[in-house]
Structures are given as structure tokens and as C-alpha cells.
Amino acid sequence: MYKFPKSERLCSKIEIAKLFSSKDGFLNYPLSVKFHVNESQSPKVKLVIVSPKKYQRLSISRNRIKRLIREAYRLNSQEIKDFSSGNKINIYFAFSFVSQQMVEFDKINIVVSKSLTRIINELKQRIENNNQIDK
């Protein structure tokens, strides 16, 4: 239940390029969130975590941030997985850390949870308004 296997990590350069060229996203400080959605018979949720050198100069800081975001996602991912499989859509998204200060796990956990909820709410609105989801 609380897992983050390799199959949920976004590794393909093509999929990452589609994700970052997508205009869907928002800022939920200290995270910037981008997401891309398309229909699929076998729905998947995939994530990429970015901690740019621009904001955290030391690699130990960047690695710690990525570890905290991974753990927060692992604990809060079940709702978005259920939504994806229920609506038969692939959801690809990126969490990019945009703060120069280190943040505690409690703050990251709250922000990741709110971000996932916001993604779900935006997708529910699209589905209700019959907006086209990429095929």
C-alpha cells in the first residue's frame, strides 16, 4: 500500500519532455507542481522529483529534499492512484523544490498532500466540464 516502486518513477525522456512542455501546473510553496494527463486502458501514476542546484547548492541538501518528497508522496499517494484507476487516465507529474531554505518533513508532507488533492480536484473539474483529456 505505502510503496514507491520503480514503475511509478518517471524515467522516459519523451514523457518528461511532454510533462514539462505541458501548461498544467501550479506553485504550492515550496513546491512547484507540473502535471500531464492522458487516457489509457492501463492507468498509471508516475512522478519525477526535481531539486535544482539553483536553489540548493550542496548535493546533500538536494538529496535530502528529494528523499523527504519521496517519503511524503509514498504516504499520500493512495488517493491519486485510486482516482487514476477509477477514471482510466495516466497522470504524470513533477514536484520541483523552489526554496533556498531547508524545510522540515512536516511542512513537505502537508504541501505534497495539498498538491495531490489539488491535482485531483482540477482533474475532476475537467471531467465534469467534459474538457478533453489527451488520448
NUVEX-670057 format. One line per field, with one value per atom (N, C-alpha, C): x, y, z; residue in one letter; atom name. Coordinates in Angstrom, 1 decimal, decimal comma. Each point is the difference from the previous one (the first is absolute). Layout:
// NUVEX-670057
east <- X|...
north <- Y|...
up <- Z|...
code <- A|...
site <- CA|...
This chain:
// NUVEX-670057
east <- 0,8|-0,8|0,9|0,9|0,9|1,3|0,0|1,2|0,3|1,2|0,4|0,9|-0,5|0,9|0,5|0,9|0,6|-1,0|-1,1|-1,0|-0,8|0,1|-0,7|0,9|1,3|0,9|0,0|0,0|0,0|1,5|0,3|1,4|0,2|-1,0|0,1|0,2|1,0|0,3|-1,2|-0,7|-1,1|-1,2|-0,3|-1,1|0,4|1,2|0,5|-0,1|0,3|-0,1|-1,5|-0,9|-1,4|-0,5|0,5|-0,5|0,4|1,3|0,5|-0,5|-0,4|-0,6|-1,5|-0,6|-1,4|-0,2|-1,1|-0,3|-0,7|-0,3|-0,7|1,0|-0,3|0,9|-0,4|0,7|-0,3|1,2|0,0|1,0|-0,7|0,5|-0,4|1,2|0,4|1,3|0,3|1,1|1,3|0,1|-1,1|0,0|-0,7|0,6|-0,6|-0,5|-1,2|-0,6|-0,4|0,4|-0,4|-0,7|-1,0|-0,6|-0,5|-0,1|-0,5|-0,9|-1,1|-1,0|-0,3|-0,2|-0,6|-0,7|-1,0|-0,8|0,8|-0,4|0,7|-0,8|0,2|-0,7|0,7|1,3|0,7|0,5|-0,8|0,4|1,2|0,9|1,2|0,1|0,7|0,3|1,6|0,6|1,5|0,4|1,1|0,5|1,5|0,4|1,4|0,2|1,1|0,3|1,3|-0,1|1,1|0,4|1,3|0,5|1,2|-0,3|1,0|1,2|1,2|1,2|-0,2|-0,8|-0,3|-0,4|-0,8|-0,6|0,8|0,5|0,8|1,4|1,0|1,3|0,7|-0,2|0,6|-0,8|0,7|-0,7|-0,7|0,6|-0,6|-1,4|-0,1|-1,3|-1,0|0,5|-0,9|-0,5|0,9|-0,4|-0,9|0,2|-0,9|-1,4|-0,1|-1,3|-0,7|0,7|-0,6|-0,5|0,8|-0,4|-1,3|-0,1|-1,1|-1,3|0,2|-1,2|-0,4|0,9|-0,3|-0,8|0,4|-0,6|-1,4|-0,2|-1,3|-0,9|0,5|-0,9|-0,4|1,0|-0,3|-1,2|0,0|-1,0|-1,4|0,0|-1,2|-0,5|0,6|-0,2|-1,3|-0,6|-1,0|-1,3|-0,3|-1,2|0,2|1,1|0,2|0,1|0,5|0,0|-1,4|-0,8|-1,4|-0,7|0,2|-0,7|0,5|1,2|0,6|-0,6|-0,1|-0,5|-1,5|-0,7|-1,5|-0,4|0,8|-0,3|0,8|0,8|0,8|0,8|0,8|0,9|1,4|1,0|1,4|0,2|0,6|0,4|1,5|0,7|1,4|0,2|0,8|0,2|1,4|0,4|1,3|-0,1|0,7|0,2|1,4|0,0|1,3|0,1|1,1|0,2|0,5|-0,6|0,4|0,3|0,4|0,4|1,5|0,6|1,4|0,3|-1,1|0,1|-0,4|0,7|-0,4|-1,4|-0,8|-1,3|-0,1|-0,7|-0,3|-1,0|0,1|-0,9|-1,5|-0,4|-1,4|-0,5|0,8|-0,4|-0,2|1,1|0,0|-1,2|-0,3|-1,1|-1,4|-0,2|-1,2|-0,1|1,1|0,0|-0,3|0,7|-0,2|-1,5|-0,5|-1,4|-1,0|0,2|-0,8|0,2|1,2|0,2|-0,7|0,1|-0,7|-1,5|-0,5|-1,5|-0,4|0,9|-0,3|0,0|0,9|0,1|-1,3|-0,4|-1,3|-1,2|0,0|-1,2|0,0|1,2|0,0|-0,4|0,4|-0,4|-1,5|-0,5|-1,4|-0,8|0,4|-0,7|0,1|1,1|0,1|-0,9|-0,1|-0,9|-1,4|-0,4|-1,4|-0,4|1,0|-0,3|0,3|0,2|0,2|1,2|1,0|1,2|0,7|0,6|0,7|1,3|0,2|1,2|0,8|1,3|0,8|-0,2|0,0|-0,1|1,3
north <- -1,2|1,2|1,3|0,1|1,1|-0,3|0,0|-0,4|1,1|0,1|0,8|-0,7|-1,0|-0,8|0,7|-0,6|0,5|0,3|-0,8|0,1|1,3|0,7|1,3|1,2|-0,3|1,1|0,3|1,3|0,5|0,0|-0,9|-0,1|0,4|-0,2|0,2|1,4|0,3|1,4|0,6|-0,8|0,4|0,4|-0,8|0,3|1,3|0,1|1,2|1,2|-0,1|1,2|0,4|-1,0|0,3|0,7|-0,5|0,5|1,5|0,3|1,4|0,9|-0,5|0,9|0,2|-0,8|0,2|1,3|0,7|1,2|-0,1|-1,3|-0,3|0,0|0,9|0,0|1,2|0,0|1,0|0,0|1,1|0,1|-0,2|-0,9|-0,2|0,0|1,2|0,2|-0,9|-0,7|0,2|-1,0|-0,5|-0,8|0,6|-0,2|0,3|-1,3|0,0|-1,3|0,1|-0,9|-0,1|-1,4|0,0|-1,3|-0,1|-1,2|-0,3|-1,3|0,1|-1,1|-0,5|-1,3|-0,6|-1,3|-0,3|-1,2|-1,3|-1,0|-1,3|-1,2|-1,1|-1,2|-0,6|0,2|-0,4|1,2|0,6|1,3|-0,1|1,0|0,1|1,4|0,0|1,3|0,0|1,0|0,1|1,3|0,0|1,2|0,2|1,3|0,3|1,2|-0,1|1,0|0,7|1,4|0,8|0,9|0,1|0,9|0,7|1,2|0,6|0,6|0,0|0,5|1,5|0,7|1,4|0,4|-0,9|0,3|-0,7|-1,1|-0,8|-0,3|0,7|-0,2|-1,3|-0,5|-1,2|-1,2|-1,0|-1,2|-0,8|0,1|-0,6|0,6|1,3|0,7|-0,4|-0,1|-0,4|-1,4|-0,9|-1,4|-0,1|0,7|0,0|0,5|1,1|0,5|-1,1|-0,6|-1,1|-1,1|-0,4|-1,1|0,3|1,3|0,4|0,0|0,5|0,1|-1,4|-0,9|-1,4|-0,6|0,2|-0,6|0,6|1,3|0,6|-0,5|-0,2|-0,5|-1,4|-0,8|-1,4|-0,1|0,9|-0,1|0,5|0,9|0,7|-0,4|-1,1|-0,3|-0,8|-0,6|-0,9|0,6|1,2|0,7|0,3|0,5|0,3|-1,3|-1,1|-1,3|-0,5|0,1|-0,4|0,8|1,3|0,9|-0,3|-0,3|-0,3|-1,3|-1,0|-1,3|0,1|0,8|0,1|0,7|1,0|0,7|-0,4|-1,0|-0,5|1,0|0,7|1,0|-0,1|0,3|0,1|1,4|0,0|1,3|0,1|0,9|0,2|1,3|0,1|1,3|0,1|1,3|0,3|0,9|-0,3|0,9|0,6|1,3|0,8|0,8|-0,1|0,7|1,4|1,1|1,3|1,0|-0,6|0,8|0,0|1,0|0,0|-0,5|0,0|-0,5|-1,4|-0,8|-1,4|0,1|-1,0|-0,1|-1,3|0,0|-1,2|-1,0|-1,2|-1,0|0,3|0,5|0,3|1,0|1,0|1,0|-0,6|-0,8|-0,7|-0,9|-0,8|-0,9|0,7|1,1|0,8|0,5|0,6|0,6|-1,1|-1,2|-1,1|-0,4|-0,2|-0,4|1,0|1,3|1,0|0,0|-0,2|0,0|-1,1|-1,2|-1,1|0,2|0,5|0,3|1,1|1,0|1,0|-0,6|-0,9|-0,7|-0,7|-0,8|-0,8|0,9|1,1|1,0|0,6|0,4|0,6|-1,0|-1,3|-1,0|-0,4|0,1|-0,3|1,1|1,3|1,1|-0,2|-0,4|-0,3|-1,1|-1,0|-1,1|0,4|0,8|0,5|0,9|0,9|0,9|-0,5|-1,3|-0,7|0,6|0,5|0,5|-1,3|0,2|-1,1|-0,3|-1,3|-0,5|-0,6|0,2|-0,5|-1,5|-0,5|-1,4|-0,6
up <- 0,0|0,0|0,0|0,9|0,1|-0,7|-1,3|-0,7|-1,1|-0,4|-1,1|-0,9|-0,8|-0,8|-1,3|-0,6|-1,2|-1,1|0,0|-1,1|0,2|1,2|0,2|-0,2|-0,4|-0,2|-1,5|-0,3|-1,4|-0,5|-0,9|-0,4|-1,5|-0,8|-1,4|-0,4|-0,8|-0,4|-0,8|-0,8|-0,8|0,9|1,0|0,9|0,9|0,4|0,7|-0,8|-1,3|-0,9|-0,1|-0,2|-0,1|1,3|1,1|1,3|0,2|-0,3|0,2|-1,1|-1,2|-1,0|0,2|1,0|0,3|0,8|-0,2|0,6|1,4|0,3|1,3|1,1|1,0|1,1|1,0|1,1|1,0|1,0|0,8|1,0|1,4|0,7|1,4|0,9|0,4|0,6|1,1|0,1|-0,8|-1,2|-0,5|-1,2|-1,2|-1,1|-1,3|-0,6|-0,4|-0,5|-1,4|-0,9|-1,4|-0,1|-0,8|-0,3|-1,4|-0,5|-1,3|0,1|-0,7|0,1|-1,4|-0,2|-1,2|0,3|-0,9|0,2|-0,3|0,7|-0,2|0,5|-0,6|0,5|1,2|0,1|1,2|0,8|0,8|0,7|0,9|-0,1|0,8|0,6|1,1|0,7|0,0|-0,6|0,1|0,4|0,7|0,7|-0,3|-0,2|0,0|1,0|0,7|1,1|-0,4|0,0|-0,4|1,1|0,3|1,0|-0,6|-0,7|-0,8|0,8|-0,6|0,6|0,2|-0,7|0,1|1,4|0,7|1,3|1,1|-0,2|1,0|-0,6|0,5|-0,6|0,4|1,2|0,4|-0,4|-0,4|-0,5|1,2|1,2|1,1|0,3|-0,2|0,2|-1,1|-1,2|-1,1|0,2|0,4|0,2|1,2|1,0|1,2|-0,4|-0,8|-0,5|-0,8|-0,9|-0,8|0,8|1,0|0,9|0,8|0,5|0,7|-0,9|-1,2|-0,9|-0,4|-0,2|-0,3|1,1|1,2|1,2|0,1|-0,1|0,1|-1,1|-1,2|-1,1|0,3|0,5|0,3|1,0|1,0|1,0|-0,5|-1,0|-0,4|-1,4|-0,6|-1,4|-0,3|1,0|-0,3|-0,6|0,4|-0,5|-1,5|-0,5|-1,4|-0,8|0,5|-0,7|-0,2|1,0|-0,1|-1,0|0,0|-1,0|-1,4|-0,2|-1,3|-0,5|0,8|-0,5|-0,2|0,9|-0,2|-1,2|-0,5|-1,2|-1,2|0,1|-1,1|-0,7|0,8|-0,5|0,5|-0,8|0,5|0,6|1,1|0,6|0,2|-0,7|0,1|0,7|1,0|0,7|0,5|0,2|0,6|1,2|1,0|1,1|-0,1|-0,1|0,0|1,2|0,7|1,3|-0,4|0,5|-0,5|1,2|1,1|1,2|0,2|0,5|0,3|1,4|0,9|1,3|0,1|0,9|0,2|0,8|-0,3|0,6|0,7|1,1|0,8|-0,7|0,4|-0,6|0,2|1,1|0,3|-1,1|-0,3|-1,0|-1,4|-0,3|-1,3|-0,1|1,0|0,0|-0,2|0,7|-0,2|-1,4|-0,6|-1,3|-1,1|0,2|-1,0|0,0|1,2|0,2|-0,7|0,3|-0,6|-1,6|-0,4|-1,5|-0,7|0,6|-0,6|0,0|1,1|0,1|-1,1|-0,2|-1,0|-1,4|-0,3|-1,3|-0,2|1,0|-0,1|-0,3|0,8|-0,2|-1,4|-0,5|-1,3|-1,1|0,2|-1,0|0,1|1,2|0,2|-0,7|0,1|-0,7|-1,5|-0,5|-1,5|-0,4|0,8|-0,4|0,1|1,0|0,1|-1,1|-0,4|-1,0|-1,4|-0,1|-1,3|-0,8|0,7|-0,7|-0,5|-1,1|-0,6|0,7|0,3|0,6|-1,2|-0,1|-1,1|-0,1|-1,3|-0,2|-0,5
code <- M|M|M|Y|Y|Y|K|K|K|F|F|F|P|P|P|K|K|K|S|S|S|E|E|E|R|R|R|L|L|L|C|C|C|S|S|S|K|K|K|I|I|I|E|E|E|I|I|I|A|A|A|K|K|K|L|L|L|F|F|F|S|S|S|S|S|S|K|K|K|D|D|D|G|G|G|F|F|F|L|L|L|N|N|N|Y|Y|Y|P|P|P|L|L|L|S|S|S|V|V|V|K|K|K|F|F|F|H|H|H|V|V|V|N|N|N|E|E|E|S|S|S|Q|Q|Q|S|S|S|P|P|P|K|K|K|V|V|V|K|K|K|L|L|L|V|V|V|I|I|I|V|V|V|S|S|S|P|P|P|K|K|K|K|K|K|Y|Y|Y|Q|Q|Q|R|R|R|L|L|L|S|S|S|I|I|I|S|S|S|R|R|R|N|N|N|R|R|R|I|I|I|K|K|K|R|R|R|L|L|L|I|I|I|R|R|R|E|E|E|A|A|A|Y|Y|Y|R|R|R|L|L|L|N|N|N|S|S|S|Q|Q|Q|E|E|E|I|I|I|K|K|K|D|D|D|F|F|F|S|S|S|S|S|S|G|G|G|N|N|N|K|K|K|I|I|I|N|N|N|I|I|I|Y|Y|Y|F|F|F|A|A|A|F|F|F|S|S|S|F|F|F|V|V|V|S|S|S|Q|Q|Q|Q|Q|Q|M|M|M|V|V|V|E|E|E|F|F|F|D|D|D|K|K|K|I|I|I|N|N|N|I|I|I|V|V|V|V|V|V|S|S|S|K|K|K|S|S|S|L|L|L|T|T|T|R|R|R|I|I|I|I|I|I|N|N|N|E|E|E|L|L|L|K|K|K|Q|Q|Q|R|R|R|I|I|I|E|E|E|N|N|N|N|N|N|N|N|N|Q|Q|Q|I|I|I|D|D|D|K|K|K
site <- N|CA|C|N|CA|C|N|CA|C|N|CA|C|N|CA|C|N|CA|C|N|CA|C|N|CA|C|N|CA|C|N|CA|C|N|CA|C|N|CA|C|N|CA|C|N|CA|C|N|CA|C|N|CA|C|N|CA|C|N|CA|C|N|CA|C|N|CA|C|N|CA|C|N|CA|C|N|CA|C|N|CA|C|N|CA|C|N|CA|C|N|CA|C|N|CA|C|N|CA|C|N|CA|C|N|CA|C|N|CA|C|N|CA|C|N|CA|C|N|CA|C|N|CA|C|N|CA|C|N|CA|C|N|CA|C|N|CA|C|N|CA|C|N|CA|C|N|CA|C|N|CA|C|N|CA|C|N|CA|C|N|CA|C|N|CA|C|N|CA|C|N|CA|C|N|CA|C|N|CA|C|N|CA|C|N|CA|C|N|CA|C|N|CA|C|N|CA|C|N|CA|C|N|CA|C|N|CA|C|N|CA|C|N|CA|C|N|CA|C|N|CA|C|N|CA|C|N|CA|C|N|CA|C|N|CA|C|N|CA|C|N|CA|C|N|CA|C|N|CA|C|N|CA|C|N|CA|C|N|CA|C|N|CA|C|N|CA|C|N|CA|C|N|CA|C|N|CA|C|N|CA|C|N|CA|C|N|CA|C|N|CA|C|N|CA|C|N|CA|C|N|CA|C|N|CA|C|N|CA|C|N|CA|C|N|CA|C|N|CA|C|N|CA|C|N|CA|C|N|CA|C|N|CA|C|N|CA|C|N|CA|C|N|CA|C|N|CA|C|N|CA|C|N|CA|C|N|CA|C|N|CA|C|N|CA|C|N|CA|C|N|CA|C|N|CA|C|N|CA|C|N|CA|C|N|CA|C|N|CA|C|N|CA|C|N|CA|C|N|CA|C|N|CA|C|N|CA|C|N|CA|C|N|CA|C|N|CA|C|N|CA|C|N|CA|C|N|CA|C|N|CA|C|N|CA|C|N|CA|C|N|CA|C|N|CA|C|N|CA|C|N|CA|C|N|CA|C|N|CA|C|N|CA|C|N|CA|C|N|CA|C
